[in-house]
């Protein structure tokens, strides 16, 4: 068997974990899009509230205490940007131009 036809056992574990994450991500995406279709205003408000909780949690150091302040700031910024993009992506998918 050629080298590129086998998977290192450590990499196989990584690939399985990535696959699990992708499955959870896709399932959450479908639920979020449905929520945006059914109750767009409430869903956007919930995400905005969550963005605020994340800013407070990561910014105050109450969350992710094992990280440095700089790491928490980076993580918090990524989560905030990700939540904002989630809403924009869902709006694009459902054709909500508002």
C-alpha atoms as one frame of an Amber mdcrd trajectory, in Angstrom:
protein
   0.000   0.000   0.000   1.355   3.432  -0.914   2.240   5.892   1.814  -0.581
   8.293   0.875  -3.144   5.467   1.177  -2.603   5.023   4.915  -3.289   7.329
   7.808  -1.019   7.648  10.785  -2.948   6.543  13.915  -2.389   9.904  15.629
  -3.632  11.763  12.550  -6.611   9.394  12.397  -7.633  10.497  15.893  -7.287
  14.131  14.803  -9.382  13.507  11.677 -12.104  11.787  13.698 -12.225  14.723
  16.110 -12.403  17.170  13.196 -15.223  15.142  11.683 -17.151  15.187  14.964
 -16.693  18.933  15.239 -17.903  19.381  11.650 -21.017  17.290  12.367 -21.865
  19.321  15.465 -21.174  22.567  13.613 -23.449  21.614  10.694 -26.249  20.459
  12.993 -26.050  23.712  14.934 -26.020  25.664  11.673 -29.243  24.047  10.463
 -30.925  24.823  13.791 -29.710  28.403  13.723 -30.926  28.981  10.170 -34.329
  27.588  11.120 -34.461  29.920  14.121 -33.581  32.843  11.859 -36.426  31.859
   9.525 -38.981  31.375  12.297 -38.069  34.185  14.690 -35.417  36.420  13.145
 -35.734  39.375  15.504 -35.627  37.237  18.624 -32.746  35.170  17.275 -30.671
  38.248  16.411 -31.423  39.706  19.860 -30.323  36.468  21.531 -27.046  36.461
  19.602 -26.418  40.122  20.471 -27.028  39.319  24.142 -24.636  36.375  23.904
 -22.005  38.595  22.320 -22.316  40.888  25.343 -22.012  37.984  27.784 -18.917
  36.785  25.939 -17.333  40.243  25.997 -17.951  40.432  29.742 -16.871  36.869
  30.472 -13.652  36.909  28.490 -12.894  40.573  29.174 -13.238  40.293  32.940
 -11.264  37.088  33.175 -14.247  35.260  34.651 -14.046  32.757  31.795 -11.053
  30.826  30.490  -9.012  31.521  33.594  -6.264  29.241  32.319  -5.468  31.749
  29.551  -3.437  34.917  29.750  -5.204  38.255  29.353  -3.882  38.528  25.787
  -5.097  35.007  24.963  -8.530  35.747  26.435  -8.703  38.963  24.424  -7.882
  37.046  21.236 -10.376  34.292  22.038 -13.057  36.827  22.952 -12.514  38.770
  19.730 -12.716  35.578  17.665 -15.928  34.469  19.394 -17.465  37.927  18.939
 -16.539  38.049  15.266 -17.760  34.496  14.770 -21.155  35.228  16.324 -21.555
  38.368  14.229 -20.613  36.451  11.077 -23.019  33.664  11.988 -25.938  36.098
  11.812 -24.729  37.573   8.522 -24.245  34.121   6.983 -27.708  32.992   8.066
 -29.299  36.163   6.723 -27.590  35.580   3.390 -28.722  31.960   3.299 -32.366
  32.785   3.935 -32.314  35.856   1.709 -32.930  38.352   4.518 -31.548  41.635
   3.228 -32.542  43.649   6.311
